[in-house]
Amino acid sequence: MAERAEHEDVSAPVAPGAARLRLLEAQGDDLPEPDVMRLALQQATAALGALGGFVHIRRKVAGSDELRLVTASGLPDAITHAWVSLPEGGDLPPVRAVHDGETHWAAGDRAGIGATGMIAVALPGGDGPLGALSLFTAEGGEPDPAQCSFLDAVGSWAAQRVGRFPDISRPREPAAAERASRLATDVGDPAQAPPRSAAERIAAERTARMGDLTSALSEALTAKDVVRATADHVLPPFGADGLVIEAIEGRRLHVVGSVGYAQDFLARHLDGISLESNTTVADVLRRRVPVFVESESAFVRLYPDLSYMTSSSGKNAWVFLPLVASGQPIGTCVISFSEPRGFSEADRTLLTAISGLVAQALERARLYDAEHSRAQSLQRGLLPRSLPSLPAVTAAARYLTAGRGASVGGDWYDLIPLSADRVALVVGDVMGHGITEAATMGRLRTAVHTLAGLELSPEEILTQLNDLVVELGDDYCATCLYAVFDPVSRICTFCRAGHPPPLIVSPDGTPQVPDIPANPPLGAAEPPFETRDVLLSEECLLVFFTDGLIRPAGEDIDEGIARLTRTTVSAVAQIPVFPQEGRPGGRERIDTLCDMIASTLLRDEARRDDDAALLIAHTRPTAATDVASWPLAEDPRAAAKAREHVRDQLAVWGLGELEAATELVVSELVGNAIRHAKGPLRLRLLRSRSLICEVYDGSLTTPRIRRATYTDEGGRGLYLIAALCRRWGARYLEEGKCLWAEQELQPAVQEWH
């Protein structure tokens, strides 16, 4: 360890609760009552890591006592309003604390904010309790004796100062008026308060800033928010211009955020410091004692081996604060100054208390960051890593998380290749936010893939999904839009369950919102689901989305769809996604279109209270020259006729090398239909990235591969098809079924095509 001078300029260790009490005791006795109450409540909230709390004062109303709210912290107005007045005789902890002057804790979430319990301490007075300070606890069980003792001390401190005011039961001032009054008092406005000395004004301003810091840290969600709040509320009152907050990861310190330092300095000297190193921050953490360094020369005396850091940092005074939360060191906070300066006892006490506030806020923020990161990783893993490149559809998608403070959601999208170059497009939204909803989304997406692979119709797939959501329980609900596009007929079959309809844009820029039956959401629907067939133009854009894209702040859905329509038409006019003027369309253009639409609709992140998904698909039909179809007679000669059709068509397409294998595949498919099905029979060939052979019949009987023994004369046809083809299967139609098989084309053939 670097040698330190014999007389070090450091403070003794200060327990977090003791530091806060010293901070309170250092405040002037002439603070206005609102400042007293607010400061006491903020310190109590921070010390216990509570969700928020109240201070109530006892007053007489119509001859009976009631508790009147005078200040609140960390709670929304909707909750605060319900606690403005508490009549005597109730069973709430504040009422019981005032009744018997004791500390009371009750388990349960009495405000609907996710609290584990509520604790209240009395504000002692000469003629009985003046009121009560109460907190909503965030985790664990009943606060331990040390925490209860600290709350009693805070309550006594507040009661001593509140007792000096003649009207302690006046209603709480509005927040804006309260701040204006405090500001006028701080600057010595003679119309508002008697003049104060410069020292008194500085002390009052610091007190106000401490209250603002506590509020800002209580609202900080991420570690970056903690750094920002500390920089905004700590550096100005002390005249500091540098800040570095580091957190322990493994056995090293890593920079969470900084102000006033160059990135190369942080990378070379601070980021990744070992806890066993001979550095100031590591030393501070080992001893858990703040170090106040008033000049560069003082730093060199304390840490001579680190003198090289002072010149490169550009700083001349430092405060090194250990960040300790839940009894464990979690990082350091370094506040620095460009000029040398001294630190009074009041400065040291205040900064020590600040370190406790920052430590608790940072610990909460890192837990949030870790959970949020895990949830987002889970969600990214459940969504498609990339969309497939298909002959009939070029698609791009975007998933945008909700704004600051919101959990992950259950939005998803997918593009699923089906037989005969058909494509399934799906978008859905699980109601709610959180890891549970993200996991439910993953289950539904997996189910959609499985059901689509069975070639079920859109209404059958949504029926199965509805049953799955119902089995999850009454608390689950989801919306879904499922569509199947057939490039041969250009018909797109839509089925939606509680989901917004898609937007269709033709090559000339004309938008259309198709009239698709609005079935109830999954989990609340009663099948059957209604579908709608829409004949698409030669080429078009299909725009699928979730309501988070069109209603970022809860606007009307019709207004949101109208805004999406205008945005999409404008974007299509700027980006030539359809082939024109000799320029082919492509995935890059669809990607750019996705980015433009999403950024336009969700420009303000703060207004996003829901995640959003956007899927845009450019559809293309199968050329008529790539499709050949023939009816077949219902007799054994049909197989021979089918082979003849195959030979002729493959010759036209220049695919003579596939003739033998295709004849065998078609013979087996036709023979299977003649032996086990009924007419009418039809053969169809499609040339795409693969050669697709289809045989249609009028039976719903499902073909199965079975294990044939050595003595069996049949049962090997499907084995042959599976060996010769990339994949095969069956899909079911209203009038029967289709057996299909796909053979790979040579790369040169695909390139030529």
TAHU-V836444 format. One record per helix or strand of 2 or more residues. SS is the DSSP state (@ for helix, = for strand). FROM is the first residue (numbers start at 1). TO is the last residue. If there is no record, write none. Layout:
<<SS	FROM	TO> <SS	FROM	TO>>
This chain:
<<@	16	25> <@	33	48> <=	52	61> <=	64	73> <@	77	81> <=	85	87> <@	93	100> <=	104	107> <=	117	123> <=	131	137> <@	145	162> <@	175	186> <@	198	219> <@	223	238> <=	242	249> <=	252	259> <@	263	270> <=	273	274> <@	280	287> <=	291	293> <@	296	302> <@	304	313> <=	317	325> <=	328	337> <@	345	382> <=	393	400> <=	409	417> <@	419	421> <=	423	433> <@	435	453> <@	458	472> <=	478	486> <=	491	497> <=	503	506> <=	511	512> <=	518	519> <=	532	535> <=	539	545> <@	547	550> <@	557	574> <@	587	601> <@	605	607> <=	612	620> <@	624	626> <=	627	632> <@	637	653> <@	656	676> <=	681	687> <=	690	697> <@	717	724> <=	727	733> <=	736	744> <@	747	752>>
